[in-house]
Amino acid sequence: MFENKKIFILGLARSGYQAAKLLIQKNNEVVLNDGKDESKLDKSQIDELRNLGVKLFFGSHPDDLLDNSFDYLIKNPGVPIDHKYVLKARSLGIEVINEAEMAYRLLPEDVKLIGITGTNGKTTTTTLTYNIMKKAFGDKVFLAGNIGYPLCGILNQVKSGDIIVMEVSCQQLENFEQFHPNVALMTNLSPAHIDFLKSYENYKRVKAKIFKNQTSDDVAILNIENDDVIKETRDIKANTKYFSSKKEINGCYLKDNYIYYYGEKVISRDQIFIAGMHNVENCMGAIMIAKEFGVSNDVICDVISSFRGVEHRLEYVDTINGVRFYNDTEATNIKCTQIALSSFDQPTTIILGGLERGQDFNELTPFMKNVTNIIAIGQCRDRVAEYGNSLGIPTYSFEFLTNGFDKCVEVTQPGGIILLSPASASWDQYKECEVRGAEFKKKVEELKNEN
């Protein structure tokens, strides 16, 4: 399989790079095309692939580059589903898959595959699950998928009997055919990626594909409180198990500030540092997966109680002088900041602003009841200040985060929260939002060293 073939890879990035390396080593003729100019792509990746014999075409998508001589088209997950090469491949009868589907078909027998998807929370749930499984089973456990580790990249390490924990995106699911997780979890569903999948109905259908190849020997773990999850999984064949943050059920649930698993007390909510009920649900999902593999409560509690969150996503940074600091720099839109604000009951100083792209801060108003101060930063700081003043919330405007940080500390009382959740992209001042988050964390560290 995938040997002595002619294979077209559409899109470089991590997945295209790993797929090309793997396929060229299997005596395939490999052609890789990316519409970006070569100067904007990773030079080290390009040099390596070129030296391996991969035929590279950058800067455009020539009409005659793809023809019926190819056996497969491997599509980068981010490439649109109606890209002209995708449509042409299908018209020519060329199978269109992605790197993860290809890698799945090459896995050794008896590998246990855990697939985690959903609109929100999949990265946190995947990370927690991996950390728990890694502590329980050591080197037998691997992390892969949409979390930044292409499945192709670990194929040469995975052996029969190993366990793979994989975050799965809708873009990956769109081109899955044989992919078959032994345990699959869906955190929740809400409208997202409509630009990519054209409608919410199609998005839900694609998300449910994670369960498509499961049988009654497999397990599907579902959020019973999400109506769309339940509707989309009515006809799946897997053994379904449920978690709930709202009521006691036959499954995993929250009761009297404790998470229970089928009546067994597992962990107190007070031991969970990551904020918000959505993160309680993420913990439940990870617990349910771990229990399918017989992991003890001691291991589960040890990992969850030391987990500070996925970096830059409502990440607990530290507590200084009774004030807790959270880095949510990846909240680059209003929806993410709404989720962050709903995670706290304490008085909150929020840092808002960044790139000006017309975001409507008024959509935050129902979630602002605990906000006592606003620090407005970045290109759109004047609009943030206008918004904060309209609510009667003390608002302070600074061009740069570093200047506004000291004011955060000055106006936030012990017992309060300082939250970087900008509801704005960072490109007005930073190459990427992670740099903004790193700057915030550095300021917290400097403050701690001063105290």
Buried (B, 14 or more C-beta within 10 A) or exposed (E): EBEEBBBBBBBBBBBBBBBBBBBBEBEBBBBBBBBEEBEEBBEEBBEBBEEEEBBBBBBEBEEEBBEEEBBBBBBBBEBEBEBEBBEBBEEEEBBBBBBBBBBBEBBEEEBBBBBBBBBBBBBBBBBBBBBBBBBBBEEBBBBBBBBEBBBBBBBEEBEEEBBBBBBBBBBBBBBBBEBBBBBBBBBBBBEBBEEBBEEBEBBBBBBBBBBBBBEEEBBBBBBBBBEBBBEBBEEBBBBBBBBBBEEEBEBBBBEEEBBBBEEEEBBEBEBBBBBBBBBBBBBBBBBBBBBBBEBEBEBBBBBBEEBEBBBBBBBBBBEBEEBBBBBBBBBBBBBBBBBBBBBBEBBBBBBBBBBBEEBEBEBBEEBBEBBBBBBBBBBBBEBBBBBBBEBEBBBBBBBEBEEBBEBBBEBBEEEBBBBBBBBBBBBBBBEBBBBBBBBBBEBBBEBBEEE
